[in-house]
Amino acid sequence: MAGKPTYEELEQKVKELEKEFVVRKAAEDALRESTRRLQVAHDQAFVYARELKEEITERKRAEEALQEIHHELERRVEDRTTELANTTQQLKLELTERRRAEEALRAAHGELEIKAAELEAANEELSQYDHVVAHVLKAPLRAVHNYTDFLRQSLEETLSEEQQGYLDNINRAVREGTELVDDLLEFSVVGRQIAPTCTTDIAVFLRDLIEALSLPPDVEVVTGNDGLIIDTDPALLKHILQHLITNAVKFNPNPLKRVEIGWLPARQRQYEIFVRDNGIGIEPRYHEQIFHVFERLHTSEEYEGTGLGLAIVKKAISKLRGSFRVESKPGEGTTFFVTLPEAQQER
């Protein structure tokens, strides 16, 4: 039987226990520290896993959005490709139609040139025909006039006053017939020939025209001082102003016949030229009628004329793409207004 441990053995045992306690406590402390670190690592791993999951989720969403955008772009490209194909086809059709239209236009232009040449030749032929007809019509009138003069000379000593009147009436009829032929010829040819336009100073033009008309001394013509320059056909302008001036003188019984010619700007690059007189005037109801062919408001015994003068004026104004109007009352004179463009377009 073993004996009781000695004090030294107990003391030694206590020391060993204390050492073991210290070691165990150190081990427990190390375990607690390891546990704490594992918990921290676990917490960090959890946070990282959660963040990673969120990142994966966001990336997946981004990939899905990117895929959707990709599909949308593919659809748009396909739509745009189809649209471009349709547009290209439409452009091809339009180009084909335009080529056909250009070919048709060239063909029409060629036909128009041929027709224009034929028309010019026909106008030339017709103009020659008009002059031939006028010459042929005047020939018997000249013969009648000559034979009337022969009779007057041969029978001068035996002609009664009544017979002398007969011969005077024949001469007047011949003169009226000749004027009628001349006016018909003028009416026929006015504006038929396409003449080039030129820059015309109206003041200078009127001065030359009035001088050429050789008006009687009882006629006073007043023209505007301001210069008016227009691009027009001077031949047609002469037809217009010459007949208006001669009418202003013809239908005026006053001892002093006053003719005023002026101009003023109108709308849209146009000018209005007026011819005003102090003559007998015209009833407003006849303002349009007087421009008709052979329309006369007076007998030839009252006022000479053929009834073609204002018809010629109307035709010439139409050829110049202008317009006209009349202001007049009986006994108060007449004003003719002619509106013309500042520049003529090609006719």
VMD Tcl script that draws the C-alpha trace (Angstrom):
set ca {
  {0.00 0.00 0.00}
  {1.34 3.17 -1.15}
  {2.01 5.74 1.36}
  {0.57 9.22 1.43}
  {2.21 11.68 -0.96}
  {4.67 13.87 0.61}
  {4.44 17.62 0.78}
  {7.04 17.97 -1.93}
  {5.07 15.62 -4.17}
  {1.91 17.58 -3.55}
  {3.67 20.82 -4.19}
  {5.10 19.36 -7.34}
  {1.66 18.17 -8.37}
  {0.21 21.61 -7.73}
  {2.85 23.20 -9.87}
  {2.15 20.75 -12.64}
  {-1.56 21.47 -12.35}
  {-0.90 25.21 -12.39}
  {1.25 24.78 -15.45}
  {-1.39 22.64 -17.08}
  {-3.99 25.26 -16.15}
  {-1.87 27.97 -17.69}
  {-1.38 25.89 -20.82}
  {-5.05 25.04 -20.95}
  {-6.01 28.67 -20.41}
  {-3.59 29.74 -23.12}
  {-5.11 27.09 -25.36}
  {-8.60 28.34 -24.54}
  {-7.53 31.91 -25.20}
  {-5.99 30.81 -28.51}
  {-9.16 28.90 -29.30}
  {-11.30 31.92 -28.48}
  {-9.06 34.11 -30.64}
  {-9.22 31.59 -33.46}
  {-12.97 31.42 -33.04}
  {-13.17 35.21 -33.09}
  {-10.99 35.36 -36.19}
  {-13.04 32.62 -37.82}
  {-16.18 34.60 -37.02}
  {-14.66 37.76 -38.50}
  {-13.53 35.82 -41.53}
  {-16.95 34.25 -41.77}
  {-18.62 37.64 -41.50}
  {-16.27 39.06 -44.12}
  {-16.85 36.05 -46.33}
  {-20.60 36.53 -45.93}
  {-20.37 40.20 -46.83}
  {-18.15 39.37 -49.79}
  {-20.51 36.60 -50.89}
  {-23.47 38.98 -50.65}
  {-21.63 41.70 -52.59}
  {-20.52 39.10 -55.12}
  {-24.10 37.91 -55.48}
  {-25.29 41.49 -55.97}
  {-22.54 42.11 -58.51}
  {-23.46 38.88 -60.34}
  {-27.10 39.96 -60.28}
  {-26.25 43.42 -61.63}
  {-23.98 41.93 -64.25}
  {-26.73 39.54 -65.26}
  {-29.16 42.45 -65.50}
  {-26.59 44.42 -67.54}
  {-26.08 41.45 -69.82}
  {-29.83 41.08 -70.26}
  {-30.14 44.84 -70.99}
  {-27.21 44.63 -73.37}
  {-28.83 41.66 -75.08}
  {-32.08 43.58 -75.38}
  {-30.24 46.59 -76.82}
  {-28.46 44.27 -79.21}
  {-31.78 42.82 -80.36}
  {-33.22 46.33 -80.70}
  {-30.22 47.44 -82.76}
  {-30.55 44.39 -84.96}
  {-34.24 45.16 -85.46}
  {-33.50 48.80 -86.27}
  {-30.74 47.82 -88.68}
  {-33.11 45.40 -90.36}
  {-35.85 48.05 -90.55}
  {-33.39 50.65 -91.84}
  {-32.03 48.19 -94.38}
  {-35.57 47.49 -95.59}
  {-36.32 51.23 -95.68}
  {-33.14 51.96 -97.64}
  {-33.96 49.14 -100.03}
  {-37.45 50.58 -100.57}
  {-36.03 54.09 -100.96}
  {-33.46 52.86 -103.43}
  {-36.18 51.12 -105.41}
  {-38.32 54.26 -105.31}
  {-35.37 56.39 -106.44}
  {-34.74 53.98 -109.28}
  {-38.38 54.27 -110.32}
  {-38.27 58.08 -110.04}
  {-35.03 58.19 -111.99}
  {-36.57 56.02 -114.68}
  {-39.65 58.26 -114.79}
  {-37.47 61.37 -114.88}
  {-35.47 59.97 -117.77}
  {-38.66 59.17 -119.60}
  {-39.98 62.66 -118.85}
  {-36.71 64.23 -120.06}
  {-36.86 62.18 -123.23}
  {-40.49 63.19 -123.73}
  {-39.57 66.82 -123.02}
  {-36.73 66.68 -125.54}
  {-39.06 65.14 -128.09}
  {-41.72 67.76 -127.33}
  {-39.09 70.51 -127.52}
  {-37.99 69.20 -130.88}
  {-41.58 69.10 -132.11}
  {-42.11 72.60 -130.69}
  {-39.10 73.88 -132.60}
  {-40.46 72.29 -135.76}
  {-43.90 73.80 -135.11}
  {-42.32 77.18 -134.33}
  {-40.40 77.08 -137.60}
  {-43.56 76.06 -139.45}
  {-45.51 78.81 -137.68}
  {-42.86 81.39 -138.52}
  {-42.93 80.28 -142.15}
  {-46.74 80.39 -142.12}
  {-46.69 83.86 -140.55}
  {-44.24 85.05 -143.14}
  {-46.37 83.57 -145.90}
  {-49.52 85.03 -144.38}
  {-47.86 88.42 -143.99}
  {-46.87 88.38 -147.63}
  {-50.40 87.26 -148.51}
  {-51.86 90.14 -146.46}
  {-49.71 92.67 -148.27}
  {-50.58 91.14 -151.64}
  {-54.29 91.22 -150.80}
  {-53.98 94.82 -149.63}
  {-52.19 95.74 -152.85}
  {-54.81 93.93 -154.95}
  {-57.67 95.62 -153.08}
  {-56.07 99.03 -153.41}
  {-55.51 98.66 -157.16}
  {-59.21 99.10 -158.16}
  {-59.57 101.88 -155.58}
  {-56.65 103.71 -157.16}
  {-58.21 103.14 -160.57}
  {-61.55 104.57 -159.40}
  {-59.73 107.55 -157.90}
  {-57.75 108.13 -161.10}
  {-60.80 107.84 -163.37}
  {-62.68 110.22 -161.09}
  {-59.87 112.74 -161.53}
  {-59.91 112.14 -165.30}
  {-63.67 112.82 -165.40}
  {-63.26 115.89 -163.25}
  {-60.57 117.27 -165.56}
  {-62.37 116.31 -168.78}
  {-65.76 117.61 -167.70}
  {-64.60 120.47 -165.56}
  {-66.47 123.12 -167.58}
  {-69.73 121.15 -167.86}
  {-70.03 119.58 -164.39}
  {-72.93 120.78 -162.33}
  {-72.62 121.35 -158.62}
  {-74.57 118.14 -157.98}
  {-72.28 116.14 -160.30}
  {-69.25 117.69 -158.60}
  {-70.66 116.41 -155.30}
  {-71.01 112.93 -156.77}
  {-67.35 112.91 -157.72}
  {-66.37 114.22 -154.27}
  {-68.38 111.41 -152.65}
  {-66.63 108.86 -154.89}
  {-63.22 110.21 -153.85}
  {-64.25 110.16 -150.18}
  {-65.46 106.56 -150.53}
  {-62.18 105.60 -152.22}
  {-60.22 107.30 -149.43}
  {-62.27 105.50 -146.77}
  {-61.82 102.20 -148.59}
  {-58.05 102.74 -148.76}
  {-57.95 103.59 -145.03}
  {-60.00 100.48 -144.30}
  {-57.58 98.27 -146.25}
  {-54.61 99.86 -144.46}
  {-56.24 99.40 -141.02}
  {-57.21 95.80 -141.81}
  {-53.64 95.11 -142.88}
  {-52.30 96.71 -139.68}
  {-54.77 94.78 -137.52}
  {-53.80 91.54 -139.26}
  {-50.05 91.88 -138.91}
  {-49.81 93.61 -135.50}
  {-47.88 91.41 -133.12}
  {-47.61 88.55 -135.59}
  {-43.88 88.90 -135.99}
  {-41.97 88.24 -132.76}
  {-39.65 91.22 -132.54}
  {-36.84 91.49 -129.98}
  {-37.54 93.84 -127.11}
  {-35.27 96.74 -126.39}
  {-34.75 99.32 -123.69}
  {-37.04 102.24 -124.50}
  {-36.98 105.74 -123.06}
  {-40.66 106.72 -123.17}
  {-39.96 110.45 -123.21}
  {-37.65 110.15 -126.23}
  {-40.02 107.65 -127.86}
  {-42.97 110.06 -127.54}
  {-40.97 113.01 -128.81}
  {-40.05 111.12 -132.00}
  {-43.59 109.77 -132.43}
  {-45.27 113.17 -132.02}
  {-42.81 114.72 -134.44}
  {-43.55 111.99 -137.01}
  {-47.34 112.47 -136.66}
  {-47.09 116.12 -137.85}
  {-50.07 117.20 -135.78}
  {-51.91 120.43 -136.77}
  {-51.07 123.68 -134.95}
  {-54.32 123.66 -132.95}
  {-53.11 120.57 -131.05}
  {-51.13 120.95 -127.83}
  {-49.36 117.84 -126.60}
  {-48.00 117.79 -123.04}
  {-45.79 114.91 -121.89}
  {-44.36 113.97 -118.52}
  {-40.91 115.19 -117.54}
  {-39.83 112.21 -115.46}
  {-37.89 109.64 -117.44}
  {-39.44 106.20 -117.78}
  {-37.25 103.38 -119.09}
  {-38.93 100.07 -119.92}
  {-37.99 96.96 -121.83}
  {-40.63 96.53 -124.54}
  {-41.42 96.04 -128.23}
  {-41.29 99.56 -129.71}
  {-43.34 98.58 -132.78}
  {-46.27 97.44 -130.64}
  {-45.91 100.46 -128.36}
  {-46.10 102.69 -131.45}
  {-49.37 101.03 -132.54}
  {-50.83 101.78 -129.11}
  {-49.77 105.39 -128.60}
  {-50.16 106.47 -132.22}
  {-53.83 105.43 -132.35}
  {-54.60 106.88 -128.92}
  {-53.03 110.23 -129.85}
  {-54.72 110.43 -133.27}
  {-58.08 109.52 -131.69}
  {-57.59 112.21 -129.05}
  {-57.14 114.73 -131.85}
  {-59.86 113.32 -134.16}
  {-62.68 113.27 -131.61}
  {-62.09 116.80 -130.38}
  {-63.98 119.79 -131.86}
  {-62.38 122.34 -129.52}
  {-60.38 125.18 -131.05}
  {-57.46 124.17 -128.82}
  {-57.08 120.40 -128.66}
  {-55.09 119.39 -125.61}
  {-53.48 115.94 -125.31}
  {-51.68 115.04 -122.08}
  {-49.45 111.96 -121.91}
  {-47.93 110.78 -118.65}
  {-47.03 107.72 -116.64}
  {-46.86 106.50 -113.07}
  {-45.71 103.34 -111.32}
  {-48.27 100.54 -110.89}
  {-48.15 97.36 -108.81}
  {-45.68 94.50 -109.27}
  {-43.02 96.16 -111.45}
  {-45.54 97.65 -113.87}
  {-46.11 101.13 -115.24}
  {-49.34 102.83 -116.25}
  {-49.17 105.16 -119.25}
  {-52.14 107.46 -119.76}
  {-53.36 109.56 -122.70}
  {-55.83 112.28 -121.64}
  {-57.72 114.69 -123.94}
  {-60.33 117.44 -123.68}
  {-62.48 115.98 -126.45}
  {-66.11 114.90 -126.72}
  {-65.88 112.06 -124.17}
  {-67.52 108.64 -124.22}
  {-70.61 107.26 -122.51}
  {-69.50 104.79 -119.79}
  {-71.72 102.05 -121.28}
  {-69.57 102.13 -124.45}
  {-66.17 101.87 -122.70}
  {-65.75 98.21 -123.64}
  {-67.62 98.27 -126.93}
  {-65.27 100.81 -128.52}
  {-62.43 98.23 -128.51}
  {-64.37 95.79 -130.71}
  {-63.61 95.46 -134.42}
  {-65.59 97.88 -136.63}
  {-67.37 99.40 -133.63}
  {-68.18 103.04 -134.28}
  {-70.16 105.42 -132.09}
  {-70.43 108.06 -134.82}
  {-71.08 108.11 -138.55}
  {-68.27 108.68 -141.03}
  {-69.86 112.03 -141.88}
  {-69.36 113.12 -138.25}
  {-65.90 111.67 -137.71}
  {-63.72 109.84 -140.21}
  {-62.39 106.40 -139.37}
  {-62.80 102.68 -139.93}
  {-63.63 101.46 -136.42}
  {-60.38 99.50 -136.19}
  {-58.05 101.90 -134.37}
  {-58.90 100.89 -130.77}
  {-59.17 97.22 -131.80}
  {-55.55 97.50 -132.95}
  {-54.66 99.14 -129.62}
  {-56.30 96.31 -127.68}
  {-54.50 93.64 -129.71}
  {-51.10 95.32 -129.30}
  {-51.64 95.68 -125.52}
  {-52.52 91.99 -125.31}
  {-49.34 91.07 -127.19}
  {-47.34 93.06 -124.62}
  {-49.15 91.24 -121.78}
  {-50.63 94.49 -120.57}
  {-54.08 95.76 -119.68}
  {-56.15 98.89 -120.28}
  {-59.05 100.88 -118.87}
  {-61.00 104.01 -119.79}
  {-62.23 106.95 -117.75}
  {-64.60 109.24 -119.63}
  {-67.93 111.04 -119.61}
  {-69.58 112.94 -122.46}
  {-68.26 116.49 -122.70}
  {-65.50 115.89 -120.13}
  {-62.80 114.37 -122.28}
  {-61.33 110.87 -122.16}
  {-58.38 109.24 -120.43}
  {-57.01 105.91 -121.67}
  {-54.82 104.03 -119.20}
  {-52.42 101.37 -120.50}
  {-50.63 99.18 -117.92}
  {-47.43 97.52 -119.16}
  {-44.76 95.43 -117.42}
  {-41.42 97.09 -116.77}
  {-39.72 94.29 -118.68}
  {-41.16 91.93 -121.30}
  {-40.86 88.17 -120.91}
  {-40.10 85.99 -123.90}
  {-43.18 85.50 -126.05}
}
mol new
graphics top color blue
foreach p $ca { graphics top sphere $p radius 0.5 }
foreach p [lrange $ca 0 end-1] q [lrange $ca 1 end] { graphics top cylinder $p $q radius 0.2 }
display resetview
